[in-house]
Amino acid sequence: MIVVDTDVFIDYFRGIREAKEFIEGISIDERATTDLTIMELFKGARNKNEIEKIEKFIEQNFFITFPVTTAASRTAVQILKR
């Protein structure tokens, strides 16, 4: 499973070839993201149309969306510390 973060999505939506190739190179059943990433993308959207575009893309291309839990946050902090 590969969890795609905000920066990759932003590059994808900006049309950067490497981001598109990266996302398309992940098999559908291995694509994932987090609720926090989706919230960050929505926050950066300029209008409702962009929010709908983001939401549609996520729904059509990612089958797994992980919730952000306390345990997940603590694990992320520990990984970053290493």
Residue pairs with C-beta under 8 A, 6 or more apart in sequence:
1 30
1 32
1 64
2 26
2 30
2 31
2 32
3 32
3 33
3 34
3 66
4 23
4 26
4 31
4 32
4 33
4 37
4 62
5 33
5 37
6 37
6 40
6 41
8 19
8 22
8 23
9 19
9 33
9 37
9 41
9 54
10 41
10 44
11 18
11 19
12 19
12 20
12 23
13 53
13 54
13 57
23 31
23 61
28 61
28 63
29 63
31 61
31 62
31 63
31 64
32 62
32 63
32 64
32 65
32 66
33 58
33 62
33 64
33 65
33 66
34 65
34 66
34 67
34 68
34 72
35 65
35 66
35 67
35 68
36 68
38 54
38 55
38 58
38 65
41 54
42 51
42 54
45 51
45 54
58 65
66 72
